[in-house]
Amino acid sequence: MLKCWGSILVAAGMMLVASATFAQDAQEAQVSCDTNTDIDGDGITGPRDFAILKGAYGTNEGDSDFVAAADLNHDGWVTTLDYQVMLVCN
């Protein structure tokens, strides 16, 4: 039982460190929260917006599955930087 709790605590600690690093990277990348993160246009940023972002991940302008609204930093690509915008600005 102690081993199980230890593993859970280690995993939780790693997630906290990763989250802090992710947020710091986004701030260093000068994320602008002026961007509308409501990708599906329903008035709220929710699970469907994340699903659209996930589906468009790795695409760029010109690709058939590129979703311009998912390009939150407006660089022509849907990448981890767009996830950073979504996470930092919500």
C-alpha positions as CSV (number, residue, x, y, z in Angstrom):
1,M,0.0,0.0,0.0
2,L,2.8,2.4,0.9
3,K,4.5,1.7,-2.5
4,C,1.2,2.6,-4.3
5,W,0.9,5.9,-2.5
6,G,4.5,6.7,-3.1
7,S,4.0,6.1,-6.8
8,I,1.0,8.3,-6.8
9,L,2.8,11.1,-5.0
10,V,5.8,10.9,-7.4
11,A,3.4,11.0,-10.5
12,A,1.6,14.0,-9.0
13,G,4.8,15.8,-8.4
14,M,6.0,15.2,-11.9
15,M,2.7,16.5,-13.3
16,L,3.0,19.7,-11.2
17,V,6.6,20.3,-12.4
18,A,5.6,19.7,-16.0
19,S,2.6,22.0,-15.7
20,A,4.8,24.8,-14.2
21,T,7.4,24.3,-16.9
22,F,4.7,24.4,-19.6
23,A,3.2,27.6,-18.2
24,Q,6.6,29.2,-18.0
25,D,7.4,28.3,-21.6
26,A,4.2,29.8,-22.7
27,Q,4.9,33.0,-20.8
28,E,8.4,33.1,-22.4
29,A,6.8,32.7,-25.8
30,Q,4.8,35.8,-25.0
31,V,1.4,34.3,-25.3
32,S,-1.3,36.8,-26.1
33,C,-4.5,36.1,-24.3
34,D,-6.4,38.4,-26.7
35,T,-7.0,35.4,-28.8
36,N,-10.5,33.8,-28.8
37,T,-10.0,30.2,-27.6
38,D,-13.6,29.3,-28.4
39,I,-12.7,27.3,-31.5
40,D,-16.2,25.8,-32.2
41,G,-18.0,29.2,-31.8
42,D,-20.5,28.1,-29.1
43,G,-19.7,30.9,-26.8
44,I,-17.5,29.0,-24.3
45,T,-14.2,27.3,-24.3
46,G,-14.8,23.6,-23.5
47,P,-14.1,20.0,-24.3
48,R,-15.2,20.3,-27.9
49,D,-12.7,23.1,-28.5
50,F,-9.9,20.9,-27.1
51,A,-11.1,18.1,-29.4
52,I,-10.9,20.3,-32.5
53,L,-7.5,21.5,-31.4
54,K,-6.4,17.8,-31.0
55,G,-7.8,16.9,-34.4
56,A,-6.0,19.7,-36.1
57,Y,-2.7,19.2,-34.3
58,G,0.3,19.0,-36.7
59,T,-1.5,20.6,-39.6
60,N,-0.7,23.9,-41.3
61,E,-2.3,26.3,-43.7
62,G,-3.0,24.5,-47.0
63,D,-3.6,21.1,-45.4
64,S,-7.1,19.8,-46.0
65,D,-7.7,19.1,-42.3
66,F,-6.2,22.5,-41.1
67,V,-8.6,24.4,-38.9
68,A,-7.8,28.1,-38.9
69,A,-9.6,28.7,-35.6
70,A,-7.4,26.2,-33.9
71,D,-4.3,28.1,-34.9
72,L,-4.5,30.2,-31.7
73,N,-1.2,32.0,-32.1
74,H,-1.8,32.7,-35.8
75,D,1.5,31.3,-37.1
76,G,0.0,29.1,-39.8
77,W,0.5,25.8,-37.8
78,V,-1.4,24.0,-35.1
79,T,1.3,23.0,-32.6
80,T,2.0,22.8,-28.9
81,L,2.2,26.6,-28.9
82,D,-1.5,26.6,-29.6
83,Y,-2.1,24.3,-26.7
84,Q,-0.1,26.7,-24.5
85,V,-2.3,29.5,-25.6
86,M,-5.4,27.4,-24.7
87,L,-4.1,26.4,-21.3
88,V,-2.6,29.8,-20.3
89,C,-5.5,31.9,-21.3
90,N,-8.3,29.8,-19.7
